[in-house]
Amino acid sequence: MNNIVIIFLSTLISIVLTISTFPLGNFSPDWIYLFIIYWILAAPGLYSLLAIWLIGLLADATLGAVLGLNGLVYVIISFIILRSYKSLRYFTILQQSIIVFLLLAIKATIIIWIDSLLNMDAYTFALYWSCFISALSWPIIFYSLRYIRRKYNIS
């Protein structure tokens, strides 16, 4: 299969996982962004910032957020990862989980800040639970997507 098709299908799976775990609220991992982080670390040339922004817009439509909020935050955090992926990919899984937590905490902080600027009050500090659960889920996502990447020889 084509590399782009596999990544597109995994992105769709992440959106389906986001929708299916939506009843968990703030205790649901950020599936979409975990998949994006993995693919940026594994194959940095396959995800462009434009594609990540479009995925963020799709996440806004899926989650019912302000249009462009997740797109902006996904691009900011993805840019940070793209600038440092060469060193991040050599960290252990535990170290990567800590980095994932920190990046998602920055993402949550930006979302809460923009939300408060807009006087929406849709997000609370309970959003940080999602960062913690996502960091705990990182090893499962990492090994699952690594298996898929190796099976279909994506580089």
Buried (B, 14 or more C-beta within 10 A) or exposed (E): EEBEEBBEEBBEBBBEBBEEBEEEEBEBBBBBBBBBBBBBBBBBEBBEEEBBBBBBBBBBEBBEBBEEBBBBBBBBBBEBBBEEBEEBEEEEEEEBBBBBBEBBBBBBBBBBEBBEEEEEEBBEEEBBBBBBBBBEBBBEBBEBBEEBBEEBEBE
